[in-house]
Amino acid sequence: MSSIRSRGEYVFAVFNYAIMLLICLVTIYPLWHIGMASVSDPVAVLSHRGFYLVPRGELNFKGYQLVIENPNISNGFVNTLWFVIVGTILCMIVTILGAYVLSRKGPYWNRRIMLMVIFTMYFHGGLIPFYIMVRNMGLLNTYWSIVLPVMVNTWNLIILRTAFAGVPDSLMESAKIDGASDIRIIWQIVVPCAQATVAVITLFYAVGFWNMWFNPSIFLTDRSKWPVILVLRDILIRNDTSAMTQVSAIGQTTQEAYRTLVKYCTIIVATVPILIIYPFVQKYFVGGIMIGSIKG
């Protein structure tokens, strides 16, 4: 019986590793393909069709130089950092405060508020009422139109509420006996006890603001306020790389060849920074996603 079980476990492990390896390849290869193309010779990129396992031709970093020197990209990065930093901080403050209140067992209206919060997950007014609300608030074409209307994500609020509910009541009761206020209890007891989940929710908000393009596309009419992802989308969809491939920069003969190369470089520049952050919060991410899986 043990030999059969061992053989079954061995087959399952091999099958599991094969599936995970396939998923890793499917996930990593597109980024690898774009990375290899971005440092290839522009003429080879223009003429080559198919996969990129290694760079084509001589290594060439001119595409990155053109992207970095483009004022739209640099300005987009500044705008994106503003959205990520300011938006994430404000969202976390509001979400933490809301999750703490909803996690307490005392207030009799918590259940009613939670029903109202959950209701917004399934029913919403739609895009037109959303746009009218932002317009009536006087936020159109301002940075705040990207941050204020989405300050609380319902799913993140529920996850954080569940984590705060797991903090022992005895800790908070002891702090109250010692004269601690609710604000002090939140930031010095509750948040540190649920730091894994807090880190995960912070990552969710930061990635959301980094990748956000739809709301900026309808609320921001001034291109100087666009985030870098919206600039990237404009380059890829409208096929407009003229700002980075001027004749004075690279010459008439190679201008067309650099158009495709610049697109690859722009994707890397806009994507890699957020990927670098993940390894530093991975341990919190793994711990945070386990919330609710173990009782006791």
Beta strands, then each sheet from edge to edge (+ up, - down):
end
